Amino acid sequence: MCIQKIQALAALQRHAVRDLFDLDHLFSSTLSKSDIIRKSVKKEEVEKAADKVGKFQYKDFKEQVLPYLSESLEAMYSNPAAFDDLKRRVEDYLLELMG
């Protein structure tokens, strides 16, 4: 699942902040295996995905993702600083994959 989400995030025609949220969840779970991901995703795709992470704005997240979260997650991400932390975690993981 991580592989598909990284590829979706890297796609030029796609700008879905949901992919960012999903990757954060997947990376923090036991479902993501760095060695398998490295073998399956091109470095250029990881670079494009990491670059796109920085372009997402809290406004987009608030409109596209927040309304669909559970009450507890909505409360957790109701402030922009939490969203910035989410972006940093995903970007760090993607940069680690390129390493």
ChimeraX commands (.cxc) that place a marker at each C-alpha (Angstrom):
marker #1 position 0.00,0.00,0.00 radius 0.5
marker #1 position 2.87,2.41,0.76 radius 0.5
marker #1 position 4.27,1.87,-2.70 radius 0.5
marker #1 position 1.01,2.87,-4.38 radius 0.5
marker #1 position 0.60,5.90,-2.12 radius 0.5
marker #1 position 4.15,7.12,-2.84 radius 0.5
marker #1 position 3.52,6.73,-6.57 radius 0.5
marker #1 position 0.18,8.55,-6.27 radius 0.5
marker #1 position 1.80,11.37,-4.34 radius 0.5
marker #1 position 4.56,11.62,-6.95 radius 0.5
marker #1 position 2.13,11.80,-9.89 radius 0.5
marker #1 position 2.17,15.23,-11.50 radius 0.5
marker #1 position -1.55,15.27,-12.26 radius 0.5
marker #1 position -2.57,14.33,-8.71 radius 0.5
marker #1 position -2.70,16.76,-5.80 radius 0.5
marker #1 position -4.55,14.83,-3.08 radius 0.5
marker #1 position -3.55,15.73,0.45 radius 0.5
marker #1 position -5.28,12.50,1.51 radius 0.5
marker #1 position -2.25,10.62,0.14 radius 0.5
marker #1 position -0.07,12.52,2.61 radius 0.5
marker #1 position -2.34,11.61,5.52 radius 0.5
marker #1 position -2.50,7.97,4.43 radius 0.5
marker #1 position 1.30,7.73,4.09 radius 0.5
marker #1 position 1.78,9.07,7.59 radius 0.5
marker #1 position -0.51,6.37,8.91 radius 0.5
marker #1 position 1.13,3.64,6.84 radius 0.5
marker #1 position 4.68,4.72,7.71 radius 0.5
marker #1 position 3.87,4.68,11.41 radius 0.5
marker #1 position 2.37,1.22,11.24 radius 0.5
marker #1 position 4.09,-2.11,10.85 radius 0.5
marker #1 position 2.76,-2.30,7.30 radius 0.5
marker #1 position 5.66,-0.36,5.83 radius 0.5
marker #1 position 8.90,-2.18,5.09 radius 0.5
marker #1 position 11.62,0.22,3.96 radius 0.5
marker #1 position 13.70,-2.36,2.13 radius 0.5
marker #1 position 10.73,-3.57,0.06 radius 0.5
marker #1 position 9.65,-0.01,-0.70 radius 0.5
marker #1 position 13.17,0.97,-1.83 radius 0.5
marker #1 position 13.24,-1.95,-4.26 radius 0.5
marker #1 position 9.79,-1.20,-5.65 radius 0.5
marker #1 position 9.73,2.58,-6.06 radius 0.5
marker #1 position 12.06,4.56,-8.30 radius 0.5
marker #1 position 14.21,7.13,-6.54 radius 0.5
marker #1 position 12.78,9.84,-8.83 radius 0.5
marker #1 position 9.26,8.99,-7.64 radius 0.5
marker #1 position 10.33,9.27,-4.01 radius 0.5
marker #1 position 11.99,12.63,-4.77 radius 0.5
marker #1 position 8.85,13.94,-6.48 radius 0.5
marker #1 position 6.69,12.75,-3.60 radius 0.5
marker #1 position 8.98,14.39,-1.02 radius 0.5
marker #1 position 8.92,17.63,-3.01 radius 0.5
marker #1 position 5.13,17.61,-3.20 radius 0.5
marker #1 position 4.80,17.14,0.57 radius 0.5
marker #1 position 6.12,20.65,1.12 radius 0.5
marker #1 position 3.55,22.13,-1.24 radius 0.5
marker #1 position 0.50,20.96,0.68 radius 0.5
marker #1 position -1.23,23.64,2.71 radius 0.5
marker #1 position -3.27,23.26,5.89 radius 0.5
marker #1 position -6.21,24.85,4.06 radius 0.5
marker #1 position -6.27,21.91,1.62 radius 0.5
marker #1 position -6.05,19.41,4.48 radius 0.5
marker #1 position -8.83,21.17,6.36 radius 0.5
marker #1 position -11.12,21.00,3.30 radius 0.5
marker #1 position -10.20,17.59,1.84 radius 0.5
marker #1 position -9.34,15.40,4.84 radius 0.5
marker #1 position -10.43,16.83,8.18 radius 0.5
marker #1 position -14.20,16.44,7.57 radius 0.5
marker #1 position -13.77,12.69,7.02 radius 0.5
marker #1 position -11.74,11.92,10.14 radius 0.5
marker #1 position -13.06,10.51,13.39 radius 0.5
marker #1 position -13.74,13.03,16.15 radius 0.5
marker #1 position -10.52,12.16,17.95 radius 0.5
marker #1 position -8.39,12.54,14.82 radius 0.5
marker #1 position -10.23,15.70,13.85 radius 0.5
marker #1 position -9.43,17.18,17.26 radius 0.5
marker #1 position -5.80,16.10,16.94 radius 0.5
marker #1 position -5.37,17.74,13.51 radius 0.5
marker #1 position -7.54,20.79,14.12 radius 0.5
marker #1 position -4.50,23.02,14.41 radius 0.5
marker #1 position -1.98,23.80,11.67 radius 0.5
marker #1 position 1.03,22.82,13.81 radius 0.5
marker #1 position -0.17,19.20,13.91 radius 0.5
marker #1 position -0.44,19.24,10.12 radius 0.5
marker #1 position 3.09,20.64,9.86 radius 0.5
marker #1 position 4.31,17.77,12.07 radius 0.5
marker #1 position 2.54,15.28,9.81 radius 0.5
marker #1 position 4.23,16.78,6.74 radius 0.5
marker #1 position 7.63,16.68,8.45 radius 0.5
marker #1 position 7.23,13.00,9.42 radius 0.5
marker #1 position 6.30,11.97,5.89 radius 0.5
marker #1 position 9.03,14.07,4.32 radius 0.5
marker #1 position 11.63,12.64,6.74 radius 0.5
marker #1 position 10.58,9.09,5.93 radius 0.5
marker #1 position 10.70,9.74,2.19 radius 0.5
marker #1 position 14.15,11.31,2.51 radius 0.5
marker #1 position 15.27,8.28,4.51 radius 0.5
marker #1 position 14.07,6.05,1.67 radius 0.5
marker #1 position 16.28,7.99,-0.76 radius 0.5
marker #1 position 19.29,7.68,1.55 radius 0.5
marker link #1:1,2 radius 0.2
marker link #1:2,3 radius 0.2
marker link #1:3,4 radius 0.2
marker link #1:4,5 radius 0.2
marker link #1:5,6 radius 0.2
marker link #1:6,7 radius 0.2
marker link #1:7,8 radius 0.2
marker link #1:8,9 radius 0.2
marker link #1:9,10 radius 0.2
marker link #1:10,11 radius 0.2
marker link #1:11,12 radius 0.2
marker link #1:12,13 radius 0.2
marker link #1:13,14 radius 0.2
marker link #1:14,15 radius 0.2
marker link #1:15,16 radius 0.2
marker link #1:16,17 radius 0.2
marker link #1:17,18 radius 0.2
marker link #1:18,19 radius 0.2
marker link #1:19,20 radius 0.2
marker link #1:20,21 radius 0.2
marker link #1:21,22 radius 0.2
marker link #1:22,23 radius 0.2
marker link #1:23,24 radius 0.2
marker link #1:24,25 radius 0.2
marker link #1:25,26 radius 0.2
marker link #1:26,27 radius 0.2
marker link #1:27,28 radius 0.2
marker link #1:28,29 radius 0.2
marker link #1:29,30 radius 0.2
marker link #1:30,31 radius 0.2
marker link #1:31,32 radius 0.2
marker link #1:32,33 radius 0.2
marker link #1:33,34 radius 0.2
marker link #1:34,35 radius 0.2
marker link #1:35,36 radius 0.2
marker link #1:36,37 radius 0.2
marker link #1:37,38 radius 0.2
marker link #1:38,39 radius 0.2
marker link #1:39,40 radius 0.2
marker link #1:40,41 radius 0.2
marker link #1:41,42 radius 0.2
marker link #1:42,43 radius 0.2
marker link #1:43,44 radius 0.2
marker link #1:44,45 radius 0.2
marker link #1:45,46 radius 0.2
marker link #1:46,47 radius 0.2
marker link #1:47,48 radius 0.2
marker link #1:48,49 radius 0.2
marker link #1:49,50 radius 0.2
marker link #1:50,51 radius 0.2
marker link #1:51,52 radius 0.2
marker link #1:52,53 radius 0.2
marker link #1:53,54 radius 0.2
marker link #1:54,55 radius 0.2
marker link #1:55,56 radius 0.2
marker link #1:56,57 radius 0.2
marker link #1:57,58 radius 0.2
marker link #1:58,59 radius 0.2
marker link #1:59,60 radius 0.2
marker link #1:60,61 radius 0.2
marker link #1:61,62 radius 0.2
marker link #1:62,63 radius 0.2
marker link #1:63,64 radius 0.2
marker link #1:64,65 radius 0.2
marker link #1:65,66 radius 0.2
marker link #1:66,67 radius 0.2
marker link #1:67,68 radius 0.2
marker link #1:68,69 radius 0.2
marker link #1:69,70 radius 0.2
marker link #1:70,71 radius 0.2
marker link #1:71,72 radius 0.2
marker link #1:72,73 radius 0.2
marker link #1:73,74 radius 0.2
marker link #1:74,75 radius 0.2
marker link #1:75,76 radius 0.2
marker link #1:76,77 radius 0.2
marker link #1:77,78 radius 0.2
marker link #1:78,79 radius 0.2
marker link #1:79,80 radius 0.2
marker link #1:80,81 radius 0.2
marker link #1:81,82 radius 0.2
marker link #1:82,83 radius 0.2
marker link #1:83,84 radius 0.2
marker link #1:84,85 radius 0.2
marker link #1:85,86 radius 0.2
marker link #1:86,87 radius 0.2
marker link #1:87,88 radius 0.2
marker link #1:88,89 radius 0.2
marker link #1:89,90 radius 0.2
marker link #1:90,91 radius 0.2
marker link #1:91,92 radius 0.2
marker link #1:92,93 radius 0.2
marker link #1:93,94 radius 0.2
marker link #1:94,95 radius 0.2
marker link #1:95,96 radius 0.2
marker link #1:96,97 radius 0.2
marker link #1:97,98 radius 0.2
marker link #1:98,99 radius 0.2
view
